Amino acid sequence: MGIRSRPPRRGRRHLSAVLLVILLTGVAACRIEPVPINDPGPFTAGPWLWQWQSTGPLDTDAAAAVFLLDPVTTTSTETGLLRARDRRLICQVSAGTYSSADPDADRFPASVRGRGTGDDGARWVDVRQWEILEPIIADRLRLCRGKRFHAAALTGLDGYAHRSGFRLTNDDQIRFNRRVAELTRSVGLSPGMVDNTDQVAALAPDFDFAVTQECVRLRRCAKLLPFTEAGKPVLHVEYDRAPTDFCVTGLGYGFSSMRKNRSLDAWRDPCPIA
């Protein structure tokens, strides 16, 4: 399942001039050098109370230790406020797709643009063309680093399993995903994999955590066990089921589970963790 890409929320602050130049042009002279980021503590297998929000006014008061946020619409002021409260911050970064609404959409040449994912104008990209995609993804990650996120949840890592417009193989996808994980670490962020459960067995050693959508409904939760068995967190969300239908299952697997609206606004109904 792909992640919906949405235009920035109304009323939110614009990116700073430097960050916007980086995102749109990737000019080497404007790159942000890594800065020290205080470690909020070990991020090990859960359960954790967490929040995933990408639409609506950000609820910085949510009772959560982990926040998964849109790095474009989330301001540095907001991340600073959350960091002061020792919250762990994860930015959502699309590695294998782009949307016409993305600020850097014009950086993707026609040669890498594939079919639509079915989610709000997003399209798959040709992950075999690493020399083209690497600087674009790197600048997306540097935006997160510049706003002092701790980690990146990487989406669009399963184009090989969809009608992407390219003849991608399982090996093509694994090679790309490992490169993205390595690139994320090189920028100073912890890499996390969103969905792509069919490749978890091969890729769990390369990523520090996983985010999974509707694994109870889709009966795919057991595929995430390589993460929890390695002491790595799995952040789990369901949309159409009551918590009574999935909390016991999620906690049994060692996941951090909650229910959200598909719009990923501020509302959430977390499973108890104790």
GIFENQUI-V584290 format. One record per residue. RES is the residue in one small letter. SS is DSSP state (h for helix, s for strand, l for the rest). PSI is psi in degrees with one decimal (NA if undefined). OMEGA is omega in whole degrees, 0 to 359 (NA if undefined). Layout:
RES,SS,PSI,OMEGA
RES,SS,PSI,OMEGA
//
This chain:
m,l,134.0,179
g,l,167.6,177
i,l,133.6,180
r,l,136.8,174
s,l,129.8,185
r,l,151.8,176
p,l,158.1,180
p,l,147.9,180
r,l,150.5,178
r,l,146.1,175
g,l,-1.6,180
r,l,156.3,180
r,l,147.1,175
h,l,157.6,174
l,l,149.7,174
s,l,158.4,184
a,h,-42.1,182
v,h,-46.4,182
l,h,-36.1,180
l,h,-40.2,178
v,h,-42.8,180
i,h,-45.9,184
l,h,-37.9,186
l,h,-32.7,188
t,h,-27.3,182
g,l,27.6,180
v,l,127.1,186
a,h,-37.3,185
a,h,-18.3,183
c,h,7.2,183
r,l,143.1,180
i,l,126.9,176
e,l,145.6,178
p,l,139.0,177
v,l,152.7,180
p,l,133.0,177
i,l,122.3,181
n,l,132.2,179
d,l,118.8,181
p,l,3.5,179
g,l,170.5,182
p,l,135.4,177
f,l,82.3,184
t,l,179.3,180
a,l,142.7,190
g,l,-159.7,10
p,l,151.3,176
w,l,148.5,165
l,l,124.5,185
w,s,163.6,180
q,s,138.4,175
w,s,111.9,182
q,s,130.0,176
s,l,-0.2,177
t,l,156.3,178
g,l,168.1,178
p,l,131.5,183
l,l,128.8,177
d,l,91.4,181
t,l,-10.9,181
d,l,3.4,179
a,l,138.7,181
a,l,76.7,183
a,l,147.1,177
a,l,-19.2,183
v,s,131.1,178
f,s,125.8,174
l,s,116.3,192
l,s,161.8,174
d,s,120.5,184
p,l,-18.8,180
v,l,-45.1,185
t,l,-16.7,177
t,l,130.4,183
t,l,160.7,176
s,h,-31.3,176
t,h,-42.0,180
e,h,-43.6,178
t,h,-36.2,178
g,h,-41.1,178
l,h,-44.0,180
l,h,-39.2,179
r,h,-35.7,178
a,h,-21.7,178
r,l,12.1,178
d,l,32.8,175
r,l,145.2,176
r,s,129.3,188
l,s,125.1,179
i,s,129.5,177
c,s,145.6,179
q,s,117.1,184
v,s,124.1,175
s,s,120.8,178
a,l,-33.8,186
g,l,8.6,177
t,s,166.6,170
y,s,160.8,178
s,s,149.3,178
s,l,-19.0,179
a,l,-9.8,180
d,l,140.2,179
p,l,-26.2,182
d,l,19.8,185
a,h,-34.2,183
d,h,-3.7,177
r,h,-11.3,180
f,l,109.6,180
p,l,162.8,182
a,h,-30.0,184
s,h,-21.2,181
v,h,-2.6,184
r,s,124.2,182
g,s,-154.1,181
r,s,163.5,178
g,s,148.2,178
t,l,-13.6,184
g,l,2.4,182
d,l,98.0,169
d,l,47.8,174
g,l,5.6,179
a,s,149.5,178
r,s,149.0,175
w,s,156.4,174
v,s,161.0,181
d,l,99.5,186
v,l,-7.3,177
r,l,-18.0,183
q,l,65.2,185
w,h,-36.7,183
e,h,-26.0,176
i,h,-42.7,187
l,h,-31.0,186
e,h,-49.2,182
p,h,-29.9,179
i,h,-47.4,180
i,h,-39.8,180
a,h,-41.0,180
d,h,-31.9,174
r,h,-40.6,179
l,h,-36.7,179
r,h,-30.1,174
l,h,-42.9,177
c,h,-45.9,181
r,h,-41.5,180
g,h,-30.4,177
k,l,7.3,170
r,l,40.4,167
f,l,159.4,178
h,l,-27.5,189
a,s,167.8,178
a,s,127.6,173
a,s,112.2,190
l,s,125.2,183
t,s,170.3,179
g,l,31.5,184
l,l,15.2,183
d,l,33.5,179
g,h,-29.5,181
y,h,-23.9,183
a,h,3.7,183
h,l,171.0,175
r,l,78.7,188
s,l,-17.6,187
g,l,-2.9,179
f,l,154.5,178
r,l,72.5,182
l,l,137.6,178
t,l,167.9,175
n,h,-42.6,180
d,h,-38.1,176
d,h,-44.7,184
q,h,-43.4,180
i,h,-42.0,179
r,h,-46.6,179
f,h,-46.7,184
n,h,-38.3,178
r,h,-37.7,177
r,h,-41.2,180
v,h,-42.0,179
a,h,-43.2,179
e,h,-41.1,179
l,h,-41.1,180
t,h,-44.1,178
r,h,-36.9,182
s,h,-25.5,178
v,h,-12.8,179
g,l,19.8,180
l,l,154.4,177
s,s,127.7,183
p,s,136.3,174
g,s,148.5,182
m,s,128.5,178
v,s,122.7,180
d,l,-137.5,183
n,l,44.6,187
t,h,-26.4,183
d,h,-17.7,179
q,h,10.3,183
v,h,-42.7,183
a,h,-37.0,181
a,h,-31.7,191
l,h,-12.5,182
a,h,-37.4,178
p,h,-20.9,184
d,h,-14.9,184
f,l,151.7,185
d,l,-18.8,179
f,s,169.8,180
a,s,150.1,171
v,s,128.1,182
t,s,135.1,179
q,s,125.9,172
e,l,37.8,180
c,l,-24.2,176
v,l,-49.3,180
r,l,-38.8,183
l,l,-2.9,179
r,l,49.2,182
r,l,6.6,186
c,h,-37.3,183
a,h,-25.3,180
k,h,-18.8,181
l,h,-2.9,183
l,h,-30.8,177
p,h,-25.9,176
f,h,-55.6,184
t,h,-34.8,179
e,h,-23.0,176
a,l,8.0,180
g,l,22.3,182
k,l,143.3,184
p,l,147.9,169
v,s,116.4,178
l,s,118.7,192
h,s,132.1,178
v,s,139.8,171
e,s,152.1,183
y,l,-40.1,190
d,l,6.3,181
r,l,147.2,174
a,l,148.4,179
p,h,-31.1,179
t,h,-18.7,181
d,h,-13.8,184
f,h,-14.0,185
c,h,-43.9,181
v,h,-42.4,178
t,h,-47.5,181
g,h,-46.2,180
l,h,-32.9,178
g,h,-32.6,177
y,h,-7.7,183
g,l,19.8,181
f,l,161.1,170
s,s,107.4,194
s,s,149.4,174
m,s,166.0,173
r,s,139.8,178
k,s,159.9,165
n,l,148.8,180
r,l,-22.5,178
s,l,-10.5,181
l,l,47.1,172
d,l,-163.9,188
a,l,-22.1,185
w,l,141.6,175
r,s,156.0,177
d,s,91.4,187
p,s,151.9,172
c,l,144.9,177
p,l,145.6,182
i,l,1.5,179
a,l,NA,NA
//
